């Protein structure tokens, strides 16, 4: 819906900022909400001739590292021309006085976003197979980027990454939890005891699945852009792969508040996806049970963060009332993965 007012968005202030930044505008700015409440607020912004995408953190919430739009902007700027498809960056504003929080603007990428099972129904089985192969190929390409060469050497500290991840997500749980869950505590303790002694290092996306990509308008086997980079850093590439696999759990539907394309049985299984990645990269999936346990832990905490924001009325849009139900599901799946069972 096109309206003059949106949560967390001041179009008059944005118009002034873009003009002051040297961006040519043609007429009044308008906006449409693309996504709200799950993570960052995302708006389509357009004038009479051009179209952009603006992202900013939620208007409330307690997980700031999950909404770092400046990090997202820096990473996608560095990846221009590196073989990983990303939107062309336009402007980053880190001055909270403009709209109450940092925000980024990038060029609009024309294409298809396969978010729900209804969206997935528009693709044939052959197109899904082609798309899945491209998703794995692009993730492998991202993990092969020389992060020092593209100026991202100080983006993060890959040494000790998984140790810090276990600690980070435990801390996030303490911030957002609305109840105590014994399985979450047990999973945290088990992960802390199973951290691998060493791991590889690469740029990691941190939230990789089909609906965080934009597919070419006419070719489902080509990704026009990978989006949603706010969790990206330097770290262990297997954390990306495991999270992509854990997202296949049907409980993701409750987290996203909709019937997600990525949980559809028409897509390859988690084990199949992992094997495809291993073949594409030649990388051994060492300590795989740990990575699957960690991915389940992270998703449980993310689900609780959404549940927390919904309870305090800080989500924009509908469908977030059941996110909390997914938390024990992912906690149990994480414990099962660490025991060597199905994740």
N, C-alpha and C positions, 0 to 999 in steps of 0.2 A: 504494500500500500504506500502510495506517495503522500507524504504529509510534510508540513513545514517544520514540525517539531518531532524529535525523536529522543529517547532516553540516551543521555550522555553525548548528545550531538548538537552543537550550536552552528547552524549553517551560515549565519551572518559572520560569526567569528572565523569560521573556516574559509569563507570567501575572502575576507581581509588577509588572512594568513597566506593563502595560496597566491594572491596577487602580490603581496609583499615578498614572496619567495620567487617571483618571476614567472609564475605559471599563468599562461594566457587563458582567460575565461571568456565564454561567450554566453551572456545571459545569466539569469538567476540559477543558483545551485539548488538541486533537488536531491532527495535521498530515498532509498528503499532499504529496509532491514533485510540482510541476507541471513544472518545467524546471530542469535542472542541467547545468553544464559549458560550455554555449555562451557564456553571458554571466553575468548575475547568477543566483544561486540563487533560485528562486521557489517558495513553498509556499502551499497552501491551509491556512488556520488556521480551526478551528471549535470552538465549544462546543456545548451542547445546543440552542441556539436561533439562533445567529448564525454567519456565515461571513465571513472576511476573506481578503486576500491579503497575504503578507509577502514582501519582497524584500531581499536582502543580497548583497554582493559574494562572489565565489568565495573559498574558503578559502586559495587560493594563486593566483599569477599576477602578470604584470609589466606590465599595462596599466591602471593605476588610473583614468585618465580615462574608460575604457569602462565603469566600474562605479559611477558617481557617483549613488547612490540619493538623496542629499539634493537634488541638482539636479533629479532626476526629480520628487520630492515638491513642490518649490517651483514647478515649472512647471505641474504638473497642478492644484495648488491655485489658481494664478493663472488657469487656463483655465476654472474652474468658471463656467458660464453664458455662455461666449463663443461658442457655436455650434460648438465642437469637442468632440465627446463624449469624456469622460474619467471615470474612476472617482472616487467621492467619497473624498477623503483623510481619514485617521483620525489617524495619529500618525507622527512622525519621531523616531527615536532616533539621536543622533550620539555617544553615550557608548559607546566601545568596550568599557568594562568590563562592560556588560550581556551582550553575546553575542559579543564579540571583534571586532565590526565595526559600522558604522552599519547601520540597517535601517529600512524603512518598512512601514506597515500601511495598506491602503486597503480600502474596502468591496468585497465580491465582486460582480461584475457578471454577471448571468445571461445566457447567450447561447451562441453557437457559435464555436469557434475553428477555422478552416479551415487546418490546418497541413500535412497530408500529401495525397498524391493520393487516398488512400482517403477522407479527409474531403471533398475536392473532388467525389468521385463522388456525394456526397449531394445535390449541387446540379445542377439542370437547366441547359441552355445559356442559357435565358432568365434564370435566377437569377444565373448567372455574369456575364452582360452587365450586369444591374442592379447587382450587387455591384461590378464594375469601375468603373462610372460613379460609384457612391457613394465608392469609394476615391479617385478623382481629385477629386471634389467636396470631400471633407473635407480633402484635402491643400491644395487651393486655398484653402479657408476658413482653414486654419491660417496660411497664408502671408499672408492679408489681415488678421490680427489686429493691432491697434495695440498693440505690445508696451510702449510707454511707458504707455498708458492702463491696462493691466492690471498694472502694477507690475513689469515685467520689463525695464525699460530698462537695468539694469546687469547683466543676465544674461550678456552677452558683448560683444565689440567687433566689430560687423559690418564696420567699415573694415579692410581688409587680411585679411579672413577666409580667402579662398582661398589667399593666400600662406602664412598660418600653418598651414592644413590640409596643404599640401604638406610643410612642415617638420615638423609634428606627426607625420604618419603615417610619414615617413622615420625620425624618432626612435623611434617605436613599433617599426618594423621592426628597428632596431638592438637594441632590448631583447629581442625575442622570437625572433629568427631562430635557426633550428637548422642553417642551412647558408647558403652564399652563392649568390645567383642573379643572373646578369648581367642578365637581362631586368628584374628589379626595379630594379636600379641605373640601367639605361638609361631605364626609365619615369620614375623620379624626376627624372633630369636633364632629360628632355624636358618634363615637367610644369613644372619650375622655369623653363624657357625660354618657356613658352606661357601664363603666368598673365595673365588679362585685366586691363586697366588699371583697370577699374571694374566694379562689380556691384551688384545690388539687395540689400536687407536685409529680413529677416523672422525670425520664429521658425522654426527648422528642427527637424524631428523627429530626423533623423539615422539612422533605421533603419526606414523606412516600407515595408511590404508587407502582404499580406493577413493573414498569421499574427500580425502585431503589432496586430491589431484583434480585437474581439469583435463578432460579428454578432448582430443581434436574433434571438431564438429562433425567430420565425415569419416573418421578412422579411429575406432575404439582401441586399436592397437598402437596408438601414438598418444603420449601424454603431452599436452600443450604447456602445462605448468604444474609444479608441485607447490602446494600452499600450506599455511599453518605451521610456520617455522619457529614459533615462540619458545618451544621446548628444546630447540636445537643447541648443540654444544660440541665440544670434542670429548669423545668417550669411546666406549666399547661398541663396535658395530653389532655385536650379537644382541645387545639390548634392543636395538631397532627391530631386528628380525623376530625376536621373541615376542615383542609387543604386537607386531603385525599379526603374528600367529594367535596370540591370546585374544585379540580383537575378534576372532572367528567365533568366540563363545556367544551363544544366543542371548546371554545376559547383557551384552552390549546394547541391545534394544532398549532396555530399561535406562541405561546410562544416557543414551542419546534421545530418549523420549519418542522414538519412532521405530518402525520396522526397518532395520538397517540393511543396506545392500550387502555389506561385508559379512553379515551372519548367514546369508542365504546358503542353502545346501547346493546351489548351482555352482558355487565357487569351490576351488580345491581345498582340501582339509589343511589343518595347521601343519601336520607332518609333511604333506606334499609341498606346501609353500617353503618350509624349512629346507627340504631336500633340493628344491629348485634353486634356492639361494646358494646352497653349498656347491652345487654343480656349476652355477654361473660364476662363482668367485674362486672356486678351488679351496675355500676356507673350511677347515674342520670345525664342526659345531661342538667344540669341547665344553664340558660342564653344562650341557644343554638343560638338564633338569633345574639347575640353579637359575639360569636365565629365564626359564618359563615361570619359576616361582617368583622371581623378582618382578616380572611383567604383570603377573596376577596381583601382586602386592600394590604396585603402582596404580593399576586400574581400580582396585578397591578403594584406594585413597582418593583418586580422582572422582569416583562415583560419590563418595561421601562429601567431597567438596561441593559438588553440584547439589546434593541433598541439603547441605548446610545453607547454601545461597537461596535455595527454594524456600526453606523454612523461615528465613529472615526477609523474604520478599525481594530478593536482589536479582532474580532471573528475569529475562525479557523473553516473552513467548510462552508457549504451552508445552506440556509433555514432560516436565521435570519432577513430577510428584512421586514417581516410582524409582528414581535413581538410587535411593537408599536401599531398596530391596536387592540390588545387585551386589552390594558390598559383601555380605556373607558368602555369596556364590563364588566370587573371585577369591576370597580368603581361603575357602575350602579347596578350590581348584589349585591354588598355589601350594598348599600343603600336600595335595595329591601329587603334584608335579615333582616336588622335592623327594617324595617317597618313590619316585620312578614310575608312577602310574600315568594314566591319561590326564592331560592338562585341559 
